[in-house]
Amino acid sequence: MKPLSACRLPCPTHGAFRPNPLARAEVSAYAGAMKFDPLPAQRLVFADWLRIGAFALLVLYHVGMYYVPWGWHVKHAPTYAALEPLMRLTSPWRMSLLFVVSGLATGLMLGRAGLARERSKRLLLPLLFGMAVVVPPQAWLQVREQFGYDGGYLDFLGLYFSAYTGFCSARECLILPTWNHLWFLPYLWVYTMLLLAALRLLPHAGLRRIADALARLAGRRLLLAPLLLFGGLRLGLFPQLPETHALFGDWAAHASYGAMFAFGVLLARRRALLDALSALRWPALALGLAGWLVLVIVPAWLPGWPAVPELWRAPVRLAFAAAQWGGVAAALGFARRHLNRDHRWRAALTEAVYPLYLVHQTIIVGAAVALRPLALPAGLEALLIVGLTFGGGFAAWQLARRSGRLRPWLGLGSRARTGLPSDGAGLAPLNPARR
C-alpha cells in the first residue's frame, strides 16, 4: 500500500506504506531496448478508490450468488428470483472495470526494470497459494452439496490434489484442482506478459500512432466505438464460445477482457481520455442503465426464456454490451470527477483489497453453510455473511502484514531494508519508480 504524506492511521513502528502507481505515476526508462515517453507526476487517486469499490462490490455480488437461482458452488433454499435485477445491474461491467484499472496500473509502470518478474511474483504466487490452501474448502463444500460426497476434508484433499475427475453432473465434470474465483489472476498475468512481449517485439512508432489515434476518440465516438466492439463480440463470439474462466479456449472472454485491459493501458499513456470520460459520465450512465433495463425486461417478457432462438437473444446480447461499456465508462468518468482526492484510509484499504479478494469467496461459502442450521431470516443471514467476509478479509490482511513468509503468498510485497513494504498492494505493484 501507499504511504500518506503524514500517517494518520495507527502505524507500526517498522514502517508505513509504499506508493501506488495509481497514486503517483513516475515512470523511468527500461534499461536498454524499451523506452517510453515519461509520464507526468500526477496523482490518480480516483483509480485506487475504483479498485477498492470494485472489490467491495465483488464481495456483495458473491454473497448475492448464494441467494439467486443462478448456478453457484452452494445455494440457499429457497432462492430469490427478485434479486436478479439487482445482480444484473453490476454483472456486465464489474470484472471489466477491474481489468481496466489493472491495465491502468500496468501502463503506469511500463519502463520499470524487472516488471515481468515482479508481476509474475505478485500474481502467480497468490494464485498457487489460493489453489492449494484457500480454494479447496470451497470445492469440498460444493461436492458435498451437489454430488453427495460424504468424505471428510482430508480425504477430499487426496482427491483434489490427484486431479480426481469423478464429480460429474449431466452437463460437465468438476475440474480439480481448481482456481474458482481466482481466475482473474492467470488472465491478468497472461495479458501483462503479452503486453510486455508486444512492446519488445513490435515497432514502437507504430504503437504510438495507434495510441494517438485512439486517444483522439471523444464525445459520441468514445461511447460508440467500444460499444460496437463489445456488441460485435457478444453477437459474433459469445454464442459459440461462452465464457468459462478456464483460460485455455476462453477466446470470447479473452477478446473482451483483453480489450478492457488494453484500454486501461491506453488510459495510463494518453491521459486526455480520462478527461473525455469525465465529460461523458452522464451519457455513459444513461447507456449503461438502458442496457440494464433491457437485460431485466426482455427475459421476463419473452416466454420460454432462456430456451429461445438465438435471433431473439440478440437484443439482450447487445444490451449486455451497452451495460458493460456504459458501466465501465460511467464508473471511470464519475470517479475521475469526484473521487480524485485523498483520505487517510486510502492507503490501508488499497493494500487490504488483495488479501480480501483472495479469501472472500471461501469465507462466503463456509459462512453460508455454517449458518444454515440457525435458520435465520435471509436478510439477517446475508448481513452476517457480509460482515464475516469483510472481517475475515481484514484478518487475512493483518496476518499477511505481520508475517514475512506469508506476505508474497497473500499478495503483499516484501519489506525493504528500511522497514517499508517494497511495493504496495492490490493486483498491480504499487510503486512505478525504479528502486
C-alpha distance (Angstrom), angle and dihedral (degrees) to the residues before:
residue distance angle dihedral
M1 . . .
K2 3.72 . .
P3 3.78 126.6 .
L4 3.73 122.3 -126.5
S5 3.77 118.0 -132.2
A6 3.78 86.7 -106.1
C7 3.80 117.9 19.8
R8 3.78 108.6 -123.7
L9 3.78 95.0 172.0
P10 3.80 122.2 82.5
C11 3.79 95.6 -83.1
P12 3.79 123.5 -159.0
T13 3.77 115.6 -121.7
H14 3.80 90.8 -118.7
G15 3.79 94.0 69.2
A16 3.76 152.0 -72.2
F17 3.78 132.8 -98.8
R18 3.78 131.2 -64.0
P19 3.80 120.3 -124.1
N20 3.80 124.7 -88.6
P21 3.81 122.6 -130.5
L22 3.77 87.2 -130.3
A23 3.79 88.7 57.5
R24 3.83 100.1 44.2
A25 3.78 122.7 12.8
E26 3.77 109.8 -157.3
V27 3.80 109.6 150.4
S28 3.77 125.2 -173.9
A29 3.78 125.7 -162.0
Y30 3.77 122.4 -87.6
A31 3.77 110.8 -112.1
G32 3.76 108.9 -100.4
A33 3.77 122.6 -19.0
M34 3.78 103.8 20.9
K35 3.78 118.0 68.2
F36 3.78 126.6 162.6
D37 3.75 136.5 -171.4
P38 3.81 108.7 -88.2
L39 3.77 113.5 -105.2
P40 3.79 120.0 -132.6
A41 3.78 117.3 -108.0
Q42 3.78 99.0 -105.4
R43 3.74 131.6 148.0
L44 3.79 115.5 -118.8
V45 3.78 96.4 -174.8
F46 3.80 91.2 147.6
A47 3.81 89.9 69.8
D48 3.81 90.6 56.5
W49 3.79 89.6 53.5
L50 3.79 90.0 48.3
R51 3.78 91.1 54.1
I52 3.78 92.6 46.3
G53 3.79 90.9 49.5
A54 3.81 93.3 44.8
F55 3.79 92.8 55.4
A56 3.79 92.5 45.0
L57 3.80 87.4 51.6
L58 3.80 89.6 49.9
V59 3.80 89.8 58.4
L60 3.80 91.8 51.3
Y61 3.80 91.4 46.0
H62 3.78 93.5 52.7
V63 3.79 91.3 47.8
G64 3.80 86.4 53.1
M65 3.81 90.2 52.1
Y66 3.80 88.1 66.1
Y67 3.81 90.8 60.7
V68 3.83 106.3 37.3
P69 3.83 122.5 81.1
W70 3.82 92.9 -111.8
G71 3.80 118.0 112.3
W72 3.81 116.6 -89.7
H73 3.80 140.5 149.4
V74 3.82 95.5 -85.1
K75 3.80 128.7 4.9
H76 3.77 137.7 -150.4
A77 3.79 117.9 -124.3
P78 2.95 112.6 -106.1
T79 3.80 107.4 26.2
Y80 3.80 122.1 -149.1
A81 3.79 118.9 -130.4
A82 3.81 89.3 -175.0
L83 3.81 88.1 75.1
E84 3.80 93.4 60.5
P85 3.84 96.8 87.9
L86 3.80 89.8 53.0
M87 3.80 91.1 49.7
R88 3.81 91.3 48.3
L89 3.78 89.7 54.4
T90 3.82 90.0 75.4
S91 3.80 107.2 15.4
P92 3.84 95.5 88.2
W93 3.81 96.3 55.3
R94 3.82 113.0 18.5
M95 3.83 96.7 91.0
S96 3.80 92.3 36.8
L97 3.79 88.7 57.3
L98 3.81 90.8 53.4
F99 3.80 90.7 53.0
V100 3.80 90.8 49.8
V101 3.81 92.7 49.9
S102 3.81 90.7 46.0
G103 3.80 90.1 49.9
L104 3.80 89.3 50.0
A105 3.80 90.8 52.7
T106 3.81 91.4 47.2
G107 3.79 91.7 48.3
L108 3.78 90.4 54.3
M109 3.79 90.3 53.6
L110 3.79 99.0 50.3
G111 3.78 108.6 127.0
R112 3.78 95.0 37.3
A113 3.79 112.4 132.8
G114 3.80 113.8 -115.1
L115 3.79 93.4 13.0
A116 3.83 94.8 146.0
R117 3.79 91.9 51.7
E118 3.78 92.8 45.5
R119 3.81 94.0 47.8
S120 3.79 90.5 48.7
K121 3.78 90.6 53.3
R122 3.79 94.1 46.3
L123 3.81 94.5 48.0
L124 3.79 108.0 28.9
L125 3.81 100.4 43.3
P126 3.83 92.6 56.1
L127 3.80 88.6 44.2
L128 3.82 91.6 54.8
F129 3.79 91.8 44.7
G130 3.78 90.5 48.2
M131 3.78 94.6 50.0
A132 3.80 92.2 46.6
V133 3.81 101.2 39.7
V134 3.81 114.5 8.0
V135 3.80 104.4 41.1
P136 3.86 102.9 43.7
P137 3.84 94.1 76.6
Q138 3.81 89.0 55.8
A139 3.79 91.7 51.6
W140 3.81 92.3 46.7
L141 3.80 93.1 52.5
Q142 3.80 89.6 44.8
V143 3.82 95.3 54.5
R144 3.79 91.0 45.3
E145 3.80 90.2 55.9
Q146 3.80 102.1 34.8
F147 3.81 102.9 31.9
G148 3.80 103.2 26.3
Y149 3.80 94.2 -117.1
D150 3.81 108.7 171.4
G151 3.79 100.9 -177.5
G152 3.79 123.6 115.7
Y153 3.76 124.8 -101.7
L154 3.80 95.4 -100.5
D155 3.79 90.6 50.5
F156 3.78 89.3 50.3
L157 3.81 91.5 51.3
G158 3.79 88.7 61.4
L159 3.79 89.4 56.0
Y160 3.80 92.5 42.4
F161 3.80 96.6 54.6
S162 3.80 93.3 40.5
A163 3.82 90.1 59.0
Y164 3.80 93.9 -116.5
T165 3.83 111.9 -162.3
G166 3.79 101.4 -169.4
F167 3.81 100.2 98.4
C168 3.80 98.8 94.1
S169 3.78 137.6 153.6
A170 3.78 127.0 -166.2
R171 3.83 89.5 -87.4
E172 3.80 106.6 37.4
C173 3.79 147.8 -16.1
L174 3.79 126.2 -110.5
I175 3.79 110.0 -108.8
L176 3.80 114.7 -136.4
P177 2.97 131.9 -128.8
T178 3.78 93.6 32.9
W179 3.78 138.6 179.5
N180 3.84 97.4 -150.3
H181 3.82 108.6 176.2
L182 3.82 92.0 6.5
W183 3.82 91.9 75.2
F184 3.80 87.8 107.1
L185 3.82 90.9 71.1
P186 3.83 99.9 59.9
Y187 3.79 90.7 41.8
L188 3.79 91.5 52.1
W189 3.82 91.2 46.1
V190 3.81 92.2 52.1
Y191 3.81 92.7 48.7
T192 3.81 90.8 48.3
M193 3.79 93.2 50.6
L194 3.81 91.6 46.9
L195 3.80 89.7 51.0
L196 3.79 92.9 50.9
A197 3.80 91.1 46.4
A198 3.80 91.4 50.1
L199 3.80 91.3 50.8
R200 3.79 90.2 53.4
L201 3.79 97.9 43.5
L202 3.81 106.3 33.7
P203 3.82 125.7 71.5
H204 3.78 108.8 -94.2
A205 3.80 92.9 -147.0
G206 3.79 90.2 60.5
L207 3.79 92.2 46.4
R208 3.80 90.3 51.1
R209 3.79 91.5 50.9
I210 3.79 90.6 51.8
A211 3.79 91.2 47.9
D212 3.80 91.3 48.4
A213 3.79 91.5 50.1
L214 3.80 92.5 49.7
A215 3.79 91.0 45.9
R216 3.79 89.4 60.2
L217 3.79 90.2 66.0
A218 3.78 108.5 112.1
G219 3.77 140.6 150.9
R220 3.79 115.6 6.5
R221 3.81 92.4 -7.0
L222 3.81 90.8 63.6
L223 3.79 89.2 55.3
L224 3.79 99.0 38.3
A225 3.83 102.8 42.5
P226 3.82 95.9 57.2
L227 3.81 89.5 39.5
L228 3.81 89.7 57.5
L229 3.80 90.4 47.8
F230 3.80 96.3 50.2
G231 3.79 92.3 38.6
G232 3.79 89.3 53.7
L233 3.79 90.7 50.5
R234 3.80 91.5 49.5
L235 3.81 92.0 50.3
G236 3.78 99.7 36.5
L237 3.81 108.7 32.6
F238 3.79 111.9 18.6
P239 3.84 96.7 61.8
Q240 3.82 89.6 59.3
L241 3.81 98.0 30.8
P242 3.82 110.3 35.9
E243 3.78 117.7 -167.0
T244 3.82 112.6 -87.5
H245 3.84 107.5 164.1
A246 3.81 86.4 -137.5
L247 3.86 92.8 120.4
F248 3.81 95.2 -141.0
G249 3.78 112.9 78.1
D250 3.80 94.0 4.7
W251 3.79 90.1 121.3
A252 3.79 100.4 149.2
A253 3.80 91.5 51.4
H254 3.81 90.2 47.1
A255 3.79 90.9 52.4
S256 3.80 90.7 51.6
Y257 3.80 101.4 39.7
G258 3.79 93.4 36.6
A259 3.80 89.5 55.4
M260 3.81 90.0 50.4
F261 3.80 90.9 50.4
A262 3.81 90.9 48.9
F263 3.79 90.2 49.6
G264 3.80 89.2 54.3
V265 3.80 90.0 53.0
L266 3.79 89.1 49.9
L267 3.82 90.5 52.0
A268 3.80 89.3 55.8
R269 3.81 93.3 51.2
R270 3.81 99.0 37.9
R271 3.79 107.6 39.4
A272 3.82 94.4 179.4
L273 3.80 87.1 80.2
L274 3.81 89.8 64.5
D275 3.79 90.2 58.2
A276 3.80 90.0 46.8
L277 3.80 90.7 52.9
S278 3.78 90.6 48.8
A279 3.81 89.3 54.9
L280 3.82 90.3 48.4
R281 3.79 97.2 47.8
W282 3.81 96.3 110.4
P283 3.84 97.0 44.5
A284 3.82 88.3 45.9
L285 3.79 90.6 51.8
A286 3.81 90.2 49.7
L287 3.82 90.0 50.3
G288 3.78 92.0 50.1
L289 3.80 94.1 47.2
A290 3.80 91.5 47.6
G291 3.79 89.8 53.5
W292 3.81 90.5 47.8
L293 3.81 92.1 52.3
V294 3.80 90.7 53.9
L295 3.82 90.2 48.2
V296 3.80 89.4 54.2
I297 3.80 101.2 38.9
V298 3.81 105.1 40.6
P299 3.85 98.1 53.6
A300 3.81 89.0 47.9
W301 3.81 92.4 47.4
L302 3.81 100.7 43.5
P303 3.82 111.8 80.4
G304 3.79 114.2 -128.1
W305 3.80 96.1 20.1
P306 3.02 125.9 -162.3
A307 3.82 92.9 20.8
V308 3.82 93.5 69.8
P309 3.83 131.1 119.1
E310 3.79 115.1 -78.6
L311 3.80 90.9 -116.2
W312 3.79 89.6 63.4
R313 3.77 90.4 50.7
A314 3.81 93.2 57.0
P315 3.84 95.6 88.6
V316 3.80 89.8 52.4
R317 3.79 91.8 49.1
L318 3.79 90.7 51.3
A319 3.80 89.8 46.4
F320 3.79 89.2 53.3
A321 3.82 89.5 54.4
A322 3.82 90.3 48.8
A323 3.80 91.4 50.1
Q324 3.81 90.8 44.8
W325 3.79 97.8 52.0
G326 3.80 95.5 31.9
G327 3.80 91.1 52.3
V328 3.80 93.8 48.5
A329 3.80 94.4 45.1
A330 3.82 92.7 45.7
A331 3.81 92.5 48.5
L332 3.80 91.3 50.5
G333 3.79 93.2 44.7
F334 3.80 97.3 47.9
A335 3.79 92.2 42.6
R336 3.80 91.8 50.0
R337 3.80 90.2 50.3
H338 3.81 101.5 40.8
L339 3.82 110.4 16.5
N340 3.79 103.1 49.5
R341 3.80 91.5 109.0
D342 3.76 131.6 98.0
H343 3.78 131.0 -118.2
R344 3.77 132.3 -175.3
W345 3.83 90.4 -113.8
R346 3.79 96.3 53.0
A347 3.79 97.0 85.0
A348 3.79 94.2 49.4
L349 3.79 94.0 44.5
T350 3.79 92.2 47.7
E351 3.79 91.0 56.4
A352 3.80 94.9 41.6
V353 3.81 97.0 56.0
Y354 3.81 95.2 73.9
P355 3.83 96.3 57.5
L356 3.81 87.7 41.8
Y357 3.78 90.4 53.8
L358 3.80 91.9 49.6
V359 3.81 96.9 52.4
H360 3.80 105.5 25.2
Q361 3.80 100.5 93.1
T362 3.79 94.4 47.5
I363 3.80 89.4 51.9
I364 3.80 91.1 48.5
V365 3.80 93.6 50.3
G366 3.80 93.4 43.6
A367 3.80 94.1 45.8
A368 3.81 92.1 47.4
V369 3.80 92.3 53.6
A370 3.82 93.3 42.2
L371 3.81 93.2 51.6
R372 3.80 96.0 49.7
P373 3.81 96.8 89.2
L374 3.81 89.8 58.1
A375 3.83 90.8 62.8
L376 3.80 91.3 -148.1
P377 3.81 122.8 178.1
A378 3.78 107.8 -85.6
G379 3.80 94.2 -117.1
L380 3.79 93.9 51.8
E381 3.79 91.2 43.8
A382 3.81 91.2 51.6
L383 3.81 91.5 50.7
L384 3.80 89.9 51.5
I385 3.79 91.7 49.6
V386 3.81 91.0 49.8
G387 3.80 91.6 48.9
L388 3.80 93.1 46.9
T389 3.80 90.9 48.7
F390 3.78 95.5 51.9
G391 3.81 90.1 42.4
G392 3.79 91.2 50.8
G393 3.78 91.0 47.4
F394 3.80 89.9 52.1
A395 3.81 89.9 50.1
A396 3.82 91.1 50.0
W397 3.81 90.1 50.9
Q398 3.79 92.7 49.8
L399 3.80 91.2 47.0
A400 3.80 90.5 50.7
R401 3.81 93.0 48.1
R402 3.78 93.1 50.8
S403 3.80 98.0 42.5
G404 3.77 117.2 71.7
R405 3.79 93.3 -164.7
L406 3.80 95.7 48.4
R407 3.79 97.2 46.1
P408 3.83 98.8 88.8
W409 3.81 92.6 40.5
L410 3.80 91.5 55.1
G411 3.77 94.0 44.5
L412 3.81 103.2 -97.4
G413 3.79 124.4 125.0
S414 3.78 123.0 -112.9
R415 3.78 118.4 -98.0
A416 3.77 119.7 -98.9
R417 3.78 121.2 -132.1
T418 3.76 90.5 -96.4
G419 3.77 88.8 61.7
L420 3.80 93.8 -107.3
P421 3.77 120.0 124.0
S422 3.78 108.4 -99.4
D423 3.78 91.7 -130.1
G424 3.70 135.1 0.8
A425 3.75 128.2 -107.1
G426 3.71 139.3 -100.7
L427 3.76 125.1 80.8
A428 3.78 93.6 -54.1
P429 3.78 128.2 51.0
L430 3.73 107.8 -97.5
N431 3.78 106.5 -141.0
P432 3.80 114.7 69.6
A433 3.80 95.5 -176.0
R434 3.77 121.6 91.0
R435 3.75 114.0 -107.4
